[in-house]
C-alpha cells in the first residue's frame, strides 16, 4: 500500500499539508462559507438534537485532542442539507482530499482530470516519496496521517476519496461521514461484516452525503446493457447464477494461498509503517509481501480474490434484480484459512426468490481459481472461457458477461449472434459523482447504499472459509449468524487499535 498525501487550500487560510496511510480523498468548496457558518435545524438531516441553549463557546478541536481521542469530537450540529450544500457549491469548485495516492489512487485522479469544477487540494499517504511527488504536481498540501486533516483542515475540503487497503476503509469512511464529507470509496467497501452495519447507520444519519463505491466497470456499455436485458426478463425469469474469479498464486497483487505472515524486514525510510498498520492491533512487521500490494492475500489486511473481485462481478445481480441480503452462505475450501486467504473456494450464497424468480430461492455459486460450472450440464455448448465472469441462467436463455462488458447470449443451447440489446446512456463514473457533490442529480451506479449490499455476499463467502463445509445462516437485520456462535465470535468483527477505531455517527 502507498501512503496518502493531501493538500487543501482556502483563499482565506494558509495551505495545509498532511499525510495519510489509506486511500481516501476529501473535497471542499472554494466558497468562503465554512461548515460552522451554517447551522440548520437538526430535523433537516434526520439527526436528533437537544434544544437547550448555551453561551459557552465550543472547545477548539486540535490535532493533539483529535489524535488522542481517535476521532474529532465536534460541536453537536446538523451538517448542511443536500439542497443547502448544492446551493453553496453552485458556483464553486469541489475541493477533494485524497487518502491513498499511489496505485489505484492514480485512476481516480485521472478520472477527474478533465472535470473543471473539481480540484485535488490535499493528499495523504504513508509513502512520503509517492505523496510528495503527487502533491507537488497539484500544488496541494499533504499529510501522512488522515486524522490530522480532519482535526486541522476539515473546513477546507468537501469530499474524500479513500483508496487505501481494505482494513482502513471503515475507519476512514466513517470519519468522513461524521464530518459531513462526500465520499468516493474503494471496493470492497469494508473489510468486516460488522462494518456493513456501521456504514448503513452512518448513511442513515447523514442522508445528504453523495457517495460512490469504486466500481468503474459498471459504466461499461455491455454491463449496462446486461442490466437492462435482465431487468425486463428478456431471457425469462432468473433461475440461478454462477460467478467465478481468477486464480490465487504469488504474483503482482497476491502471495500464495495459505501464506503465513512474512518475516519482518527493515522499514524503508520513506514509509511510515505505524500508520500503514493503522487499526490493526497485531504487531505486524513491514514486508514487501504486504506493502504496497500483496496485503490483499492476508486475513488481517485484505479479502483474497473473492472480496477483491466480488463487487465487479456480483453487482450485475443487484442492479438487475434488486436483491435483498443473503439468507445463508456455505463455502467449500481444501482447508480453513490461516494468516493467508485460501484458494479453490466454492461458495453457495442463497437469496430469497419468489414470484420474480423461477424458484423459491435464488442461488449464486461464487468461486475463485477459475472454477466455472459445467456448460454441458447447463445445456450449453462446451467452450473455453476465461476468469472473472458472471453467468445468469434464466428460463429461456443464459447470459455470460465478462468483467469489461463482453456479452455472450445463449438460447436453446446455442450462441445467439443478434440478440437485441438496449441503447444505454454513457455514464462517467467519476465526473457524475463530482457533479452530484456540486448539486446535480445524475444517476450514479454504486452509491454506498447499494455498495454495502454488493459487498455483503462477497464478505460472507470470504469469512466462511474459516468454517469450510458449514452452512452459516445470516440475519442481516442483526448482522449475526443465527446458527453458529463460534462464527459470530470469530468472523463478524475485529478489535481496533486505540485511536484508529471507526467513530460512531448519529
C-alpha positions in Angstrom: 0.0 0.0 0.0 1.2 3.5 -0.6 0.8 6.5 1.7 -1.7 9.2 1.1 -0.9 12.8 0.8 -3.5 15.5 0.7 -3.4 19.2 0.2 -6.2 21.7 0.8 -6.2 25.4 0.1 -8.7 28.1 1.1 -8.3 31.7 -0.1 -8.6 32.9 3.5 -6.2 30.4 5.0 -2.6 29.1 4.6 -2.2 25.9 2.7 -2.0 22.9 5.0 -0.4 19.6 4.2 -0.9 16.3 6.0 0.0 12.6 5.1 -2.4 9.6 5.2 -1.9 5.9 5.3 -5.0 5.0 3.4 -6.6 5.5 0.0 -9.0 8.4 0.6 -10.0 11.8 -0.8 -12.0 14.7 0.6 -13.4 17.6 -1.2 -14.1 21.1 0.0 -15.8 24.1 -1.7 -13.7 27.1 -2.7 -16.6 29.1 -1.2 -15.6 31.2 1.8 -18.6 29.7 3.6 -17.4 27.4 6.3 -19.3 24.4 7.7 -19.8 26.1 11.0 -21.2 29.3 9.4 -24.4 27.4 8.5 -26.4 25.8 11.3 -29.6 24.2 10.0 -32.5 22.6 12.0 -31.4 19.1 13.0 -34.5 17.6 11.6 -33.4 18.6 8.1 -30.6 16.0 8.4 -32.6 13.5 10.4 -30.4 13.9 13.4 -31.9 14.2 16.9 -30.7 17.2 18.8 -31.4 18.7 22.2 -32.6 22.3 22.0 -31.0 23.6 25.2 -29.1 26.8 24.7 -25.6 27.6 25.9 -23.5 30.7 25.7 -20.3 28.7 26.2 -18.0 28.6 23.2 -17.3 25.1 21.9 -13.9 23.8 22.8 -11.5 24.0 19.9 -10.6 20.7 18.4 -6.8 20.5 17.9 -4.6 17.9 16.3 -3.5 16.8 19.7 -7.0 16.2 21.1 -8.1 14.5 17.8 -5.2 12.1 17.8 -5.6 11.4 21.5 -9.3 10.6 21.2 -9.0 8.8 17.8 -11.9 10.9 16.4 -12.8 14.6 16.2 -15.3 15.5 18.8 -17.2 18.2 17.1 -19.9 20.5 18.4 -23.3 18.8 18.0 -24.8 20.5 15.0 -26.5 19.4 11.8 -24.5 19.3 8.7 -25.9 21.3 5.8 -28.7 19.5 3.9 -28.1 18.3 0.4 -30.0 21.3 -1.1 -28.1 23.8 1.0 -24.8 22.2 0.1 -25.8 22.3 -3.5 -26.6 26.0 -3.3 -23.3 26.9 -1.6 -21.4 24.9 -4.2 -23.4 26.1 -7.2 -20.7 28.5 -8.5 -17.7 27.0 -6.8 -15.3 24.0 -7.2 -15.3 20.7 -5.4 -12.3 20.6 -3.1 -11.1 17.0 -2.8 -8.9 15.3 -0.2 -7.4 12.0 -1.4 -6.2 9.3 1.0 -4.1 6.8 -0.7 -2.1 8.3 -3.6 -0.3 5.5 -5.3 -1.6 2.5 -7.1 -5.3 2.8 -7.9 -5.3 6.3 -6.5 -4.0 7.5 -9.8 -7.1 6.0 -11.5 -9.3 8.4 -9.5 -7.2 11.4 -10.3 -7.2 10.5 -14.0 -10.9 10.1 -13.9 -11.4 13.6 -12.7 -8.6 15.4 -14.5 -11.0 16.9 -17.1 -13.6 17.9 -14.6 -13.2 21.6 -14.5 -15.2 22.1 -11.3 -13.2 19.8 -9.1 -9.7 20.2 -7.6 -7.4 18.0 -5.5 -6.4 20.2 -2.7 -4.8 17.7 -0.3 -3.2 14.3 -0.2 -2.4 11.7 2.4 -0.2 8.7 2.0 2.2 6.7 4.3 4.8 6.7 1.5 6.4 10.1 1.5 8.1 9.7 -1.9 4.8 8.9 -3.7 2.9 11.6 -1.8 5.4 14.4 -2.3 5.5 13.8 -6.0 1.8 13.9 -6.4 1.2 16.8 -4.0 3.8 18.9 -5.8 2.2 18.2 -9.2 -1.1 19.5 -7.8 0.3 22.3 -5.7 -1.6 20.7 -2.8 -0.9 20.3 0.9 -0.1 16.9 2.3 -0.3 14.8 5.5 0.8 11.2 6.3 -2.0 10.8 8.9 -5.5 11.3 7.6 -6.8 12.0 11.1 -4.6 15.2 11.1 -6.5 16.5 8.1 -9.9 16.0 9.9 -8.5 17.6 13.1 -6.9 20.7 11.5 -8.3 21.1 7.9 -11.9 19.8 8.0 -13.2 23.2 6.8 -11.0 23.1 3.7 -12.4 20.2 1.8 -15.9 19.0 0.7 -15.2 15.4 -0.3 -12.9 12.5 0.4 -11.5 9.8 -1.9 -10.5 6.7 0.0 -8.0 4.5 -2.0 -6.4 2.5 0.8 -6.1 -1.2 1.7 -9.4 -2.7 2.8 -8.8 -2.8 6.5 -8.6 1.1 6.5 -11.9 1.7 4.7 -14.4 1.7 7.6 -12.4 3.9 10.0 -11.7 6.4 7.2 -15.1 6.4 5.7 -16.9 6.7 9.0 -14.7 9.6 9.9 -15.6 11.3 6.7 -19.3 10.6 7.3 -19.0 12.0 10.8 -17.6 15.2 9.4 -20.2 15.6 6.6 -17.9 14.9 3.7 -19.0 13.4 0.4 -17.1 10.1 -0.3 -15.7 8.1 -3.2 -14.7 4.9 -1.5 -12.7 2.0 -3.0 -14.2 -1.5 -3.2 -14.8 -3.8 -1.4 -16.5 -1.1 0.7 -15.4 -2.6 4.0 -13.3 -5.4 5.5 -15.5 -6.8 8.3 -19.2 -7.9 8.3 -19.9 -5.6 11.3 -18.6 -2.7 9.3 -21.5 -3.1 6.9 -23.7 -2.1 9.9 -21.5 0.9 10.7 -21.8 2.3 7.1 -25.5 1.7 7.0 -26.1 3.5 10.2 -23.8 6.3 9.2 -25.6 6.8 5.9 -29.0 6.9 7.7 -27.6 9.6 10.0 -26.2 11.7 7.1 -28.5 11.1 4.1 -27.4 14.3 2.4 -23.9 13.0 1.5 -23.1 11.9 -2.0 -21.3 8.6 -2.1 -19.9 6.3 -4.8 -18.1 3.0 -4.5 -15.1 2.4 -6.8 -16.9 0.2 -9.3 -16.0 1.8 -12.6 -16.6 -1.3 -14.6 -20.4 -0.8 -14.0 -20.3 2.0 -16.5 -19.0 -0.2 -19.4 -21.7 -0.3 -22.1 -22.0 -4.1 -22.1 -22.6 -4.2 -18.4 -25.2 -1.5 -18.5 -26.9 -3.3 -21.4 -26.9 -6.6 -19.5 -28.6 -4.9 -16.6 -31.4 -3.8 -18.9 -31.7 -7.2 -20.5 -32.1 -8.9 -17.2 -34.4 -6.3 -15.6 -37.0 -6.8 -18.3 -36.7 -10.6 -18.2 -35.7 -10.7 -21.9 -34.4 -14.2 -21.2 -37.2 -15.1 -18.8 -37.1 -15.2 -15.1 -33.7 -15.9 -13.4 -33.1 -19.5 -12.2 -29.6 -19.3 -10.7 -26.2 -17.6 -11.2 -22.6 -18.7 -11.5 -19.7 -16.3 -10.8 -16.0 -17.0 -10.8 -12.8 -15.1 -10.4 -9.2 -15.9 -11.4 -6.6 -18.0 -9.6 -4.8 -17.2 -6.4 -1.0 -17.5 -6.6 2.1 -15.4 -6.0 2.2 -12.5 -8.4 1.8 -8.8 -8.6 -1.2 -8.5 -6.2 -1.3 -11.7 -4.2 1.0 -14.1 -2.3 0.4 -17.8 -2.5 -2.7 -19.0 -0.7 -2.4 -20.1 2.9 0.7 -18.0 3.3 2.0 -17.2 6.8 2.5 -13.5 7.5 6.0 -12.7 6.1 9.0 -12.2 8.3 9.7 -8.5 9.2 12.2 -6.6 7.2 13.7 -3.1 7.8 11.2 -0.4 7.1 12.1 1.9 4.2 12.9 5.4 5.2 10.1 6.8 3.1 7.4 4.6 4.7 5.5 5.3 7.9 4.8 1.7 8.9 3.0 2.5 12.1 0.4 4.5 10.1 0.2 1.8 7.5 -0.8 -0.7 10.2 -3.4 1.8 11.4 -6.3 -0.1 13.1 -4.6 -3.5 13.3 -3.9 -4.5 16.9 -1.4 -7.3 15.9 2.2 -6.2 15.8 2.7 -6.9 12.1 6.2 -6.1 10.8 6.9 -4.5 7.4 7.5 -6.7 4.4 7.2 -6.0 0.7 5.0 -9.1 0.7 2.4 -6.9 2.4 3.1 -3.4 1.2 2.4 -1.9 -1.3 0.1 -4.6 -2.9 0.1 -8.2 -1.6 -1.8 -7.2 1.5 -4.9 -8.5 -0.4 -3.9 -12.1 0.3 -3.8 -11.9 4.1 -6.7 -12.3 6.6 -5.7 -9.2 8.7 -5.5 -6.8 5.7 -7.5 -8.0 2.7 -10.2 -10.3 1.4 -8.5 -12.6 -1.2 -9.8 -13.0 -4.7 -13.5 -13.3 -3.6 -13.6 -9.9 -1.9 -11.3 -8.2 -4.4 -13.4 -9.1 -7.4 -16.8 -9.6 -5.8 -18.1 -6.0 -6.3 -17.1 -6.1 -10.0 -18.9 -9.4 -10.7 -21.8 -9.7 -8.2 -23.0 -6.1 -8.9 -25.0 -7.1 -12.0 -27.3 -9.2 -9.9 -28.1 -6.4 -7.6 -28.6 -3.8 -10.3 -30.9 -6.2 -12.3 -32.9 -7.8 -9.5 -32.6 -5.5 -6.5 -31.5 -8.5 -4.4 -32.0 -8.3 -0.6 -29.4 -9.6 1.8 -28.4 -13.3 1.5 -30.0 -15.8 3.8 -27.1 -18.2 4.1 -23.6 -19.0 2.9 -21.7 -22.2 2.5 -18.1 -22.2 1.3 -16.0 -25.3 0.5 -12.3 -25.0 0.5 -9.5 -27.6 0.9 -8.6 -26.3 4.4 -9.5 -23.3 6.6 -7.8 -20.0 6.1 -4.9 -19.1 8.4 -3.0 -15.9 8.2 -3.4 -16.2 4.5 -6.5 -16.4 2.4 -7.5 -19.7 0.8 -7.8 -20.9 -2.8 -10.1 -23.2 -4.8 -13.1 -21.8 -2.9 -16.6 -22.8 -3.9 -19.2 -20.7 -2.2 -23.0 -21.2 -2.3 -24.9 -18.0 -1.4 -28.7 -18.3 -1.1 -31.0 -15.3 -1.5 -34.8 -15.2 -1.2 -36.5 -15.9 -4.5 -40.3 -15.9 -5.2 -42.5 -14.7 -7.9 -39.9 -12.6 -9.7 -37.6 -15.7 -9.9 -38.0 -19.1 -11.3 -37.5 -20.7 -7.9 -38.3 -20.1 -4.3 -34.6 -19.4 -3.6 -32.2 -17.6 -5.9 -28.8 -19.3 -5.6 -25.5 -17.7 -6.5 -22.5 -20.1 -6.9 -19.4 -17.9 -6.3 -16.0 -19.5 -6.9 -12.4 -18.4 -7.3 -9.5 -20.0 -9.2 -11.4 -20.1 -12.4 -13.8 -22.8 -11.1 -16.5 -22.5 -13.7 -19.6 -24.6 -14.0 -20.1 -27.5 -16.5 -21.5 -25.9 -19.6 -22.8 -29.3 -20.8 -24.8 -29.8 -17.5 -26.5 -26.4 -18.2 -27.4 -27.4 -21.7 -24.7 -25.1 -23.2 -22.1 -25.8 -25.8 -18.7 -26.5 -24.2 -16.4 -23.6 -24.7 -13.2 -22.2 -23.4 -13.8 -19.0 -21.3 -11.6 -17.0 -19.0 -11.8 -15.9 -15.4 -13.9 -13.0 -13.9 -17.2 -13.9 -15.4 -20.9 -13.7 -14.4 -23.3 -16.2 -15.8 -27.1 -15.8 -15.2 -29.2 -18.8 -16.1 -32.8 -17.8 -17.0 -35.8 -19.8 -18.1 -35.4 -19.0 -21.8 -31.7 -18.4 -22.1 -28.4 -17.6 -20.4 -26.3 -14.5 -20.2 -22.5 -14.8 -19.9 -20.9 -11.4 -19.0 -17.2 -10.5 -18.9 -15.9 -8.1 -16.3 -15.2 -5.5 -19.1 -18.6 -5.8 -20.6 -18.3 -8.5 -23.3 -21.7 -10.3 -23.7 -22.5 -13.8 -24.9 -26.2 -14.9 -25.1 -27.4 -18.5 -25.3 -30.8 -19.6 -26.4 -31.8 -23.3 -26.8 -28.2 -24.3 -26.2 -26.7 -22.2 -28.9 -24.9 -18.8 -29.0 -27.2 -16.1 -30.3 -25.5 -13.6 -32.6 -28.2 -11.0 -33.0 -29.9 -10.7 -29.6 -31.3 -7.1 -29.4 -29.7 -5.0 -26.7 -30.9 -1.8 -25.2 -29.4 1.5 -26.0 -27.9 3.0 -22.9 -26.7 6.4 -22.0 -23.0 6.9 -21.4 -22.1 7.3 -17.8 -18.9 8.8 -16.3 -18.1 7.0 -13.0 -16.1 9.9 -11.5 -17.5 13.0 -13.0 -21.1 12.0 -12.3 -20.2 11.7 -8.6 -18.4 15.0 -8.6 -21.3 16.7 -10.3 -23.7 15.4 -7.7 -21.5 16.6 -4.9 -21.9 20.1 -6.5 -25.7 19.8 -6.6 -26.6 17.8 -9.7 -28.9 14.9 -9.5 -27.4 12.5 -12.0 -27.8 8.7 -11.8 -24.8 7.1 -10.3 -24.4 3.3 -10.3 -23.0 2.5 -6.9 -23.8 4.8 -4.1 -22.8 3.3 -0.7 -26.5 2.3 -0.1 -26.0 -0.3 -2.9 -22.3 -0.7 -2.3 -22.8 -2.3 1.1 -25.3 -4.7 -0.3 -22.9 -5.8 -3.1 -20.0 -6.1 -0.6 -22.1 -8.2 1.8 -22.2 -11.6 -0.1 -18.5 -11.2 -1.1 -17.5 -10.8 2.5 -19.8 -13.7 3.6 -18.1 -16.0 1.1 -14.6 -15.0 2.3 -15.3 -15.2 6.0 -17.0 -18.6 5.7 -13.6 -20.0 4.6 -12.8 -20.2 8.4 -15.6 -22.8 8.6 -15.4 -24.8 5.4 -18.4 -27.0 4.6 -20.5 -25.5 7.3 -23.7 -23.6 6.3 -24.0 -20.3 8.1 -27.4 -18.7 8.4 -27.2 -14.9 8.0 -29.5 -12.4 9.6 -28.8 -9.0 8.0 -31.1 -7.1 10.4 -28.9 -8.1 13.4 -25.7 -8.7 11.4 -25.2 -12.0 13.1 -25.3 -15.7 12.2 -28.3 -17.4 13.8 -26.9 -20.9 14.0 -23.2 -20.5 14.7 -22.0 -18.7 17.8 -18.4 -19.5 17.1 -18.7 -17.8 13.7 -20.2 -14.8 15.5 -17.1 -14.7 17.7 -14.5 -15.2 15.0 -15.6 -13.6 11.7 -18.1 -10.8 12.4 -15.8 -8.0 13.6 -12.3 -7.1 14.7 -10.7 -5.1 17.5 -9.2 -1.7 16.6 -6.0 -0.2 17.8 -6.6 2.7 20.1 -7.0 5.9 18.1 -8.0 4.2 14.8 -11.5 2.8 15.5 -14.3 3.9 13.3 -16.2 6.8 15.0 -19.9 6.4 15.8 -22.2 8.6 13.8 -25.8 9.7 14.7 
